[in-house]
Amino acid sequence: MKKYDFLVIGSGIAGLSFALRASKHGSVAVVTKRDAAATNTAWAQGGIACVQSENDSFDEHVADTLDAGAGLCPEDVVRTIISEGPDAIQELVDWGVEFDKKHGDSDEEEVALGREGGHTKRRVLHHKDTTGREIETKLLQEVRDTENIELFEHHFAVDFITTARLGFATPPRCVGIYALDEEEGKVITLQSDRVILCTGGSGRVYLYTTNPDVASGDGVAMAWRAGCEIANMEFIQFHPTCLYHHELKSFLITEAMRGEGAELIDKSGRRFMEEYDPRGSLAPRDIVARAIDREIKKTGEPCVFLDITHKDANFIKDRFPNIYETCLTVDIDITKQPIPVVPAAHYQCGGVNTDVNGATSLPGLWAVGEVACTGLHGANRLASNSLLEGVVVSHRTLKDCLSAIPVGQNVERLDLPPWESGDVTDVDELVVIYHNWDEIRRLMWDYVSIVRTTKRLQRAATRLQNLQSEVQEFYWNFRVSSELLELRNLVEVATLIVDSAARRKESRGLHYTLDHPDKDDESWLVDTILKK
């Protein structure tokens, strides 16, 4: 058993920025289930939204966020995170993150700001079209160079260790985790009075997603099993523009491209978005995704197209070099051809219920980033607010940790029991795991995606109940592996999404049901909170 002052699970912008700050106050362990760079953060293309221009204001950014969130964003939370954004951006710059600059009339270079759907002003800082990779690379380098941080790569967090799990009569609190060391094939015990959950989202619960393979909802599932409150899991954001191609099934076409003038068109070249919203192709994501879904179903075509060919070719290559080069690998020249696109699961706006400081309902456990639900995103996330939330809330979380449990004044140290595998064997047929994994993702796409109905949700719930029983039997009878752990978490998160969606008898933001197509502020202007 190893003990640390701070235990961080996840290595994206939230986890790494927390670890760097916390290392000044005590020892830090960062646990990540794959290579540390394999995160949702690294895949983020568009940028990070923050007021930087004299032509912009906190009030306008707040207003845009509230409008996109469809009534479910607490204004005090939104205002707190947005107003603390500039200081957080400066901190990223101090860690070496480079944002694109533009040459102004003066000798000083100004930061280049992009615009995305739902934003009324240009306020998105970016690094070409690989902003997340730039942030991930620079923060990870800082972490590797910091002596007080120990990085556990290829360690899969299995479950939280709580006083309730240990059978203590004292009030429940989190005291550590069990983690599978994949290289050694054994489960180790890590102890801390301050556990920070930063595991990202759950896009892989759907058949089609822009997320990397690591996004299997592990953090939400772990928190649920530990007794934490879960909020608003029905609000799954589908990004409107994922490349439609059989060789590149998860490649995102950033919303920043529409911010630079790209237009959504159908096969004949018709610009259809103005028929759905006066903001056209720059409407919020929930509106654009539903419009594309409707156009595809109406026409029978497999996709729609994103057209930026009217812009200068050199501008396109300079502003979107990663998209340009990637599309060329499948013979699509975006300077000359429209890009075939479809919606795909992208971001969970719900998660572990927290306050603006990341505190969960379980003492000793904080959650930050996509895994958490502070309320900032409401029923629909405003583009590029997610990286902002991760870096701002992680700063607030450290202050809350130090206030709740000052380093050097730790609560009673416990001798945590080692992991016991019991009488289990290695999984003899991985094909069963892969089959269940595939079935979960397909039923979620067919029954619980952009447009829902009560009947579809009921069918999904029934099948998930059976799958949960199968997976539980597997879990207790076989030695744990990363494949089995991900499947266990995947079915748990899928069930939470379906249960949340079934409870909301209205359409709001990202939750759209044909049985209740209208928004009902009188009855449903509330969060969906699930408790064990």
Secondary structure, DSSP 8 states (H G I E B T S, - for coil): -EE-SEEEE--SHHHHHHHHHHTTTS-EEEE-SS-TT-SHHHH--S-EE---STT--HHHHHHHHHHHTTT-S-HHHHHHHHHTHHHHHHHHHHTT----EEE-SSSSEEE-EE--TT-SS--EE-STT-HHHHHHHHHHHHHHT-TTEEEETTEEEEEEEETTTTT-SS---EEEEEEEETTTTEEEEEE-S-EEE-----GGGSSSBSS-TT-S-HHHHHHHHTT--EE-TT-EEEEEEEE--SS-TT-B--THHHHTT-EEE-TT--B-GGGT-TTGGGS-HHHHHHHHHHHHHHH--S-EEEE-TTS-HHHHHHHSHHHHHHHHTTT--TTTS-EEEEEEEEEES-EEE--TT-B-SSTTEEE-STTEE-STTTTS--TTHHHHHHHHHHHHHHHHHHHHS-TTS-------------S-B--S-HHHHHHHHHHHHHHHHHHSSSSB-HHHHHHHHHHHHHHHHHHHHHHHHB---HHHHHHHHHHHHHHHHHHHHHH--S-BTTB-BTTS-S--HHHH-S--EE--
